[in-house]
Amino acid sequence: AYELRLLQTSASTGYFAAVPEPECSWETALAYLREPPLDEFMHRHLLRYLAGLDHGQQKRLFCCLDASDPLIRVLFAELAVLDKTRQFEIVGRRSIPPPRKGFPLTDPAPR
């Protein structure tokens, strides 16, 4: 089950997210996401968890996990795309190069 929770407010606007209720551990959330892999709420919950860690914690966690696991690779690759300052050894223990010029997620649409 999920609960709609206020995460933060900014400029009189509230930002909400669906979070698991009751709270679950990283391992439990990862195991749950393997069952219905298209559960966007759990996927975003895990991304928020990773984004809340500092760079050192993220690296230590990644090194402790099975880097050949597609779910782990996807979560850390998305984290790197979301936060370019934290791109680090995600694919095959190599650094990911920055997106190429014209990559649709980084360049604004032509007007």
Solvent accessible surface area in square Angstrom, and as a share of the most:
residue,aa,sasa,rsa
1,A,112,0.87
2,Y,70,0.27
3,E,68,0.31
4,L,131,0.65
5,R,81,0.30
6,L,88,0.44
7,L,81,0.40
8,Q,109,0.48
9,T,90,0.52
10,S,54,0.35
11,A,101,0.78
12,S,123,0.80
13,T,66,0.38
14,G,34,0.32
15,Y,105,0.40
16,F,118,0.49
17,A,13,0.10
18,A,17,0.13
19,V,6,0.04
20,P,8,0.05
21,E,72,0.32
22,P,109,0.69
23,E,104,0.47
24,C,38,0.23
25,S,57,0.37
26,W,24,0.08
27,E,119,0.53
28,T,77,0.45
29,A,1,0.01
30,L,15,0.08
31,A,57,0.44
32,Y,95,0.36
33,L,1,0.00
34,R,112,0.41
35,E,141,0.63
36,P,52,0.32
37,P,88,0.55
38,L,166,0.83
39,D,22,0.12
40,E,88,0.40
41,F,110,0.46
42,M,7,0.03
43,H,27,0.12
44,R,135,0.49
45,H,28,0.12
46,L,2,0.01
47,L,18,0.09
48,R,76,0.28
49,Y,96,0.37
50,L,0,0.00
51,A,51,0.40
52,G,68,0.65
53,L,27,0.14
54,D,77,0.40
55,H,72,0.32
56,G,29,0.28
57,Q,75,0.34
58,Q,0,0.00
59,K,74,0.31
60,R,150,0.55
61,L,37,0.18
62,F,1,0.01
63,C,73,0.44
64,C,111,0.66
65,L,39,0.19
66,D,89,0.46
67,A,16,0.13
68,S,81,0.52
69,D,20,0.11
70,P,99,0.62
71,L,31,0.15
72,I,3,0.01
73,R,75,0.27
74,V,73,0.42
75,L,0,0.00
76,F,0,0.00
77,A,32,0.25
78,E,57,0.26
79,L,3,0.02
80,A,2,0.02
81,V,78,0.45
82,L,126,0.63
83,D,41,0.21
84,K,116,0.49
85,T,124,0.72
86,R,59,0.22
87,Q,47,0.21
88,F,12,0.05
89,E,64,0.29
90,I,1,0.00
91,V,50,0.28
92,G,42,0.40
93,R,110,0.40
94,R,163,0.60
95,S,85,0.55
96,I,49,0.25
97,P,101,0.64
98,P,105,0.66
99,P,50,0.31
100,R,171,0.62
101,K,189,0.80
102,G,51,0.49
103,F,55,0.23
104,P,103,0.65
105,L,136,0.67
106,T,49,0.29
107,D,55,0.28
108,P,117,0.74
109,A,80,0.62
110,P,134,0.84
111,R,279,1.02
